[in-house]
Amino acid sequence: MVNYSTGLISSVLETNGADVFLRSNGNQVTSSELEGKIVGLYFASSSSEICQAFTPQLIDIYNELISLKMILK
């Protein structure tokens, strides 16, 4: 069971002790490295027309935030 009351990202993301995630560049990151950072998770379905329309917009915003150095890749 997930304990949301701790406010720690690891309490939400860790599953059965596994806490290693892949970044978009292929590097691994642990949930403890994400503590205190803003983390965005986006779940989409490739069969959903709404998701197909929104995903490119999200990518554009993400790339703009990277160019403004508001997001560290």
N, C-alpha and C positions, 0 to 999 in steps of 0.2 A: 504494500500500500504506500502511496506517495504521501509524504508529510509536507503539505503546502505552507504550514505555519512557520517553518524555519526561515522562509524567505531566501533560501539558498538555491541557486540554479541547479546544483548537484542533486537536490532532493527531488527535482522534477525530471531531470535528464538521465540520471543514472538508472540502469536497469540491471538487476542481478549482479551488481558490482561492476558492470561494464560502463566506463565513462570516457571512452575515446571516440572522437568524432573526426570526420574529414572536412577540411576547409575546401573552398572552391579550387585552390591551387594544389590540392592533394596532400598537403601537410596535415599531420594529426594534431589535435588539440584536446586537452582533457577538460572536464567540467570545472575543475578547480582553477584552471587558467582563465575561465570565463567569469569567475566571481567578480562582482562589482562592475561588470561591463554591460552595456545594452546589447541584447542578443535578439535578433529577429528570426523567427521561424516561419516559413511559408510552406503550406501544404496545398497541393493542387492536383487536379485530375486532368490528365491529357485528353480525356473524352468530354470534358466540360467546356462548352463554348464560352462561358463566363470566364473560366480560368485561362483559356486560350487567348481571350481578349485582354485580360488584365496582366498576365505575365510579362508581355513586352513593355507595358507601361512601368511595371515594377522594376524591370531591368534598366530602363532609361533613368528612372529616379535614382536607383542604386549607383549607376555609373556617374551620374551628375554629383552625387554626394561624395563619391571617391575623388572626382576631379577637384572638388572644393575642399578636400582633405578632412571631410567630416566623418568619413569612414576609413578605417585602416584595414586594408585587405589582408 
